[in-house]
Amino acid sequence: MATNLRIDKERLWSSLMDSAQFGATAKGGIRRLTLSDEDKAVRDWFKAACEAEGMTVEIDALGNMFATRPGTDPDAAPISFGSHLDTQPAGGKFDGILGVLAGLEAIRTLNAAGYRTTAPLTLINWTNEEGARFAPAMMCSGVYAGEIGLDAALATTDNDGKTFGAELDRIGYRGTEPVGARRFGAYIELHIEQGPILEEEAKTIGIVTGGQGILWFDGTITGKDSHAGATPMTMRHDALAALAEVILAIEAIAFDHAPGGRATVGEVFALPGSRNTIPGTTRFKADFRHPDAAGLTAMEADLNARLAAIATRRKVEIDLTPVWRKDPIVFDPAIVGAVAAAAEKNGYAARDIISGAGHDAFYLASTCPTGMIFVPCAGGVSHNEEESTTEDECAAGAQVLLDTILEVDGR
Amino acid sequence: MATNLRIDKERLWSSLMDSAQFGATAKGGIRRLTLSDEDKAVRDWFKAACEAEGMTVEIDALGNMFATRPGTDPDAAPISFGSHLDTQPAGGKFDGILGVLAGLEAIRTLNAAGYRTTAPLTLINWTNEEGARFAPAMMCSGVYAGEIGLDAALATTDNDGKTFGAELDRIGYRGTEPVGARRFGAYIELHIEQGPILEEEAKTIGIVTGGQGILWFDGTITGKDSHAGATPMTMRHDALAALAEVILAIEAIAFDHAPGGRATVGEVFALPGSRNTIPGTTRFKADFRHPDAAGLTAMEADLNARLAAIATRRKVEIDLTPVWRKDPIVFDPAIVGAVAAAAEKNGYAARDIISGAGHDAFYLASTCPTGMIFVPCAGGVSHNEEESTTEDECAAGAQVLLDTILEVDGR
């Protein structure tokens, strides 16, 4: 089953740079929020590119896009691969996008060589991987896997109160296929590492063996609005000073659960929002990670205890709502082995790695044999307009993706 | 010069409740931001009410409104009084509004009695006292007094980038009178205390002897955006965790300068604003108060030292811009004495008090003999939709305002 098919490095890079025009920012990044006009534009472009390669593009009821190339055995379960084309509000050119366009490059390489796989191949663009506009992240692969409800997903609102369903209709990407109707024989996702490990150890390929668990909370702190000049310091119920303690407590929890624990407050709002009014209401959105389920649970217990103490001492109310929990996952040994074989065949320096970020592959893992491939990104920087992966690194990832697909197909 | 003119309690309350319709919120407060549609509506209503009382309403180049009732001596310097009709984003029905409408009630009482003062009387609605939409507060009395530049005021932008000048044109309140062209023989401002002291001591009238100094800063913290899941805790440059320390440092500075010091962070912004991205940039707006100029200066020095330490330890940059300083002020003894005499004449329990909040009277004090009258507000709560002052308290304040005007006129 070994082949000598080589992906086209320049062609891959060219399609990456073409896609970066949709939502391009002045600083060289991308702002392409889920179901925005920019998301619609990149979807239209991607659909046309797949159809130009003879693929059939189908859309499910959440806008997940499936582009299929037939195999020689119509009864074989399709081998799937891909990632996502949406970005963070100030995101980069590679996060998600590389996995989709490397998949397109694999198809182009097979087409150019006239090579037919046994199983059909399905290239996927998952809707709303980022969760930046509509929480949670990986929402639509979550519904696909049956772990998130379809109606709940459609009813999710952004900060302006717009629903996911209405925005999906607005951009014309609500398809008729029931979510989760199609199943695959395998799912393989190439992604940038979004962390510093591969770069530090000079490895080209990360053989991803599993992923951290994730826990998300929304919080509201209620104190009392009052005048900044006329209210004595001792009579305040300052919801922002309380939030400041919450932010530092959340950071401290991660250090208390080192080295696996990570915790971040990414969004805050202070109301009514006037310099000379003590904020009476604040809101925050927090993200916790741990490689072990027990660690995640312990962090949650610590959070509840610390917040209760702050609420009592500060004389404010703190309401905490868990909005999402994704337990740590372990990828399929056969797919992990195929990735390792593909890396070795190409002579790339590689190492096993646990994913710090969440990916659609985490949900797919409950539906079919799943694995991931990482390539380095400069400084480990991601979710940032400066996100950077070289042309050679992208090409290496795409080559390993193609060879993994062929390895899985050949079994 | 003593008269027995009595203001009409019901008429005053009725006009307060009428004005509360412009920008009314569901919780019984008011959202009437400077130069908004609601601000225009209350101005139109106020102008018509003044004209119905035979007053001449003139508008200066910043939209400050001057309604004049002639006196018997056309050469006498007018006695002025008033306050502001704009509110905080979630403000109450009395802050500023009471001072304007009690002035209107004084005029109505004089008209009903056919009583002519010697000096002309000028009732004023100052534009943008709150500073909530366009910083700083008391902007237009500040320009009137020559302490803020006209062009700077007109060029001030709100959080959406709209300029004060363009919004003034949009609502049709840019007048032709040069700002500061008219001068007064006195200025008297009635206001709710916005603090808890009068209520706690069961006093009806606060004889305001002066006001705290105020210092405003804008701050920006620059760290580095990166992925919340993939970035180790030890490799972060988290601009929001740094902001949390800044908020707590600012609070601590106020306690270090007790009992006079007060400090508040009222607005914060975290960018890019995504739960699973470590914020790379945060902004904050802070307010410091102290009854002594030296105390204010010492607080500023403490702030710079503490922020430098946080920036170094957190490996972020913190840029701090002073946007406004108003030194503490002392009101004119003759006006303060007239307020005390008016309170005593009416048998109201009264005490001397220093204003915790800033007021347009602070700027007027540099242009003519100036004083203020305070009435209690429930729980000392202000800058809040629950702000509450009773019908009797409002009436007492209006009566003392009228009697102070007559006392000053009779000298």
Boltz contact constraints between the chains, C-beta under 6 A:
constraints:
  - contact:
      token1: [A, 88]
      token2: [B, 274]
      max_distance: 6.0
  - contact:
      token1: [A, 88]
      token2: [B, 277]
      max_distance: 6.0
  - contact:
      token1: [A, 89]
      token2: [B, 272]
      max_distance: 6.0
  - contact:
      token1: [A, 89]
      token2: [B, 274]
      max_distance: 6.0
  - contact:
      token1: [A, 90]
      token2: [B, 272]
      max_distance: 6.0
  - contact:
      token1: [A, 132]
      token2: [B, 274]
      max_distance: 6.0
  - contact:
      token1: [A, 194]
      token2: [B, 227]
      max_distance: 6.0
  - contact:
      token1: [A, 194]
      token2: [B, 230]
      max_distance: 6.0
  - contact:
      token1: [A, 195]
      token2: [B, 230]
      max_distance: 6.0
  - contact:
      token1: [A, 225]
      token2: [B, 383]
      max_distance: 6.0
  - contact:
      token1: [A, 225]
      token2: [B, 384]
      max_distance: 6.0
  - contact:
      token1: [A, 226]
      token2: [B, 381]
      max_distance: 6.0
  - contact:
      token1: [A, 226]
      token2: [B, 384]
      max_distance: 6.0
  - contact:
      token1: [A, 227]
      token2: [B, 194]
      max_distance: 6.0
  - contact:
      token1: [A, 227]
      token2: [B, 357]
      max_distance: 6.0
  - contact:
      token1: [A, 227]
      token2: [B, 382]
      max_distance: 6.0
  - contact:
      token1: [A, 227]
      token2: [B, 383]
      max_distance: 6.0
  - contact:
      token1: [A, 228]
      token2: [B, 264]
      max_distance: 6.0
  - contact:
      token1: [A, 228]
      token2: [B, 287]
      max_distance: 6.0
  - contact:
      token1: [A, 229]
      token2: [B, 289]
      max_distance: 6.0
  - contact:
      token1: [A, 229]
      token2: [B, 356]
      max_distance: 6.0
  - contact:
      token1: [A, 229]
      token2: [B, 357]
      max_distance: 6.0
  - contact:
      token1: [A, 230]
      token2: [B, 194]
      max_distance: 6.0
  - contact:
      token1: [A, 230]
      token2: [B, 195]
      max_distance: 6.0
  - contact:
      token1: [A, 230]
      token2: [B, 356]
      max_distance: 6.0
  - contact:
      token1: [A, 230]
      token2: [B, 357]
      max_distance: 6.0
  - contact:
      token1: [A, 233]
      token2: [B, 254]
      max_distance: 6.0
  - contact:
      token1: [A, 233]
      token2: [B, 255]
      max_distance: 6.0
  - contact:
      token1: [A, 240]
      token2: [B, 265]
      max_distance: 6.0
  - contact:
      token1: [A, 241]
      token2: [B, 247]
      max_distance: 6.0
  - contact:
      token1: [A, 241]
      token2: [B, 251]
      max_distance: 6.0
  - contact:
      token1: [A, 244]
      token2: [B, 244]
      max_distance: 6.0
  - contact:
      token1: [A, 244]
      token2: [B, 247]
      max_distance: 6.0
  - contact:
      token1: [A, 244]
      token2: [B, 248]
      max_distance: 6.0
  - contact:
      token1: [A, 247]
      token2: [B, 241]
      max_distance: 6.0
  - contact:
      token1: [A, 247]
      token2: [B, 244]
      max_distance: 6.0
  - contact:
      token1: [A, 248]
      token2: [B, 244]
      max_distance: 6.0
  - contact:
      token1: [A, 251]
      token2: [B, 241]
      max_distance: 6.0
  - contact:
      token1: [A, 254]
      token2: [B, 233]
      max_distance: 6.0
  - contact:
      token1: [A, 255]
      token2: [B, 233]
      max_distance: 6.0
  - contact:
      token1: [A, 264]
      token2: [B, 228]
      max_distance: 6.0
  - contact:
      token1: [A, 264]
      token2: [B, 278]
      max_distance: 6.0
  - contact:
      token1: [A, 265]
      token2: [B, 240]
      max_distance: 6.0
  - contact:
      token1: [A, 266]
      token2: [B, 274]
      max_distance: 6.0
  - contact:
      token1: [A, 266]
      token2: [B, 275]
      max_distance: 6.0
  - contact:
      token1: [A, 266]
      token2: [B, 276]
      max_distance: 6.0
  - contact:
      token1: [A, 266]
      token2: [B, 277]
      max_distance: 6.0
  - contact:
      token1: [A, 267]
      token2: [B, 273]
      max_distance: 6.0
  - contact:
      token1: [A, 267]
      token2: [B, 275]
      max_distance: 6.0
  - contact:
      token1: [A, 268]
      token2: [B, 270]
      max_distance: 6.0
  - contact:
      token1: [A, 270]
      token2: [B, 268]
      max_distance: 6.0
  - contact:
      token1: [A, 272]
      token2: [B, 89]
      max_distance: 6.0
  - contact:
      token1: [A, 272]
      token2: [B, 90]
      max_distance: 6.0
  - contact:
      token1: [A, 273]
      token2: [B, 89]
      max_distance: 6.0
  - contact:
      token1: [A, 273]
      token2: [B, 267]
      max_distance: 6.0
  - contact:
      token1: [A, 274]
      token2: [B, 88]
      max_distance: 6.0
  - contact:
      token1: [A, 274]
      token2: [B, 89]
      max_distance: 6.0
  - contact:
      token1: [A, 274]
      token2: [B, 132]
      max_distance: 6.0
  - contact:
      token1: [A, 274]
      token2: [B, 266]
      max_distance: 6.0
  - contact:
      token1: [A, 275]
      token2: [B, 266]
      max_distance: 6.0
  - contact:
      token1: [A, 275]
      token2: [B, 267]
      max_distance: 6.0
  - contact:
      token1: [A, 275]
      token2: [B, 285]
      max_distance: 6.0
  - contact:
      token1: [A, 275]
      token2: [B, 287]
      max_distance: 6.0
  - contact:
      token1: [A, 276]
      token2: [B, 266]
      max_distance: 6.0
  - contact:
      token1: [A, 276]
      token2: [B, 287]
      max_distance: 6.0
  - contact:
      token1: [A, 277]
      token2: [B, 88]
      max_distance: 6.0
  - contact:
      token1: [A, 277]
      token2: [B, 266]
      max_distance: 6.0
  - contact:
      token1: [A, 277]
      token2: [B, 383]
      max_distance: 6.0
  - contact:
      token1: [A, 278]
      token2: [B, 264]
      max_distance: 6.0
  - contact:
      token1: [A, 285]
      token2: [B, 275]
      max_distance: 6.0
  - contact:
      token1: [A, 287]
      token2: [B, 228]
      max_distance: 6.0
  - contact:
      token1: [A, 287]
      token2: [B, 275]
      max_distance: 6.0
  - contact:
      token1: [A, 287]
      token2: [B, 276]
      max_distance: 6.0
  - contact:
      token1: [A, 289]
      token2: [B, 229]
      max_distance: 6.0
  - contact:
      token1: [A, 356]
      token2: [B, 229]
      max_distance: 6.0
  - contact:
      token1: [A, 356]
      token2: [B, 230]
      max_distance: 6.0
  - contact:
      token1: [A, 357]
      token2: [B, 227]
      max_distance: 6.0
  - contact:
      token1: [A, 357]
      token2: [B, 229]
      max_distance: 6.0
  - contact:
      token1: [A, 357]
      token2: [B, 230]
      max_distance: 6.0
  - contact:
      token1: [A, 381]
      token2: [B, 226]
      max_distance: 6.0
  - contact:
      token1: [A, 382]
      token2: [B, 227]
      max_distance: 6.0
  - contact:
      token1: [A, 383]
      token2: [B, 225]
      max_distance: 6.0
  - contact:
      token1: [A, 383]
      token2: [B, 227]
      max_distance: 6.0
  - contact:
      token1: [A, 383]
      token2: [B, 277]
      max_distance: 6.0
  - contact:
      token1: [A, 384]
      token2: [B, 225]
      max_distance: 6.0
  - contact:
      token1: [A, 384]
      token2: [B, 226]
      max_distance: 6.0
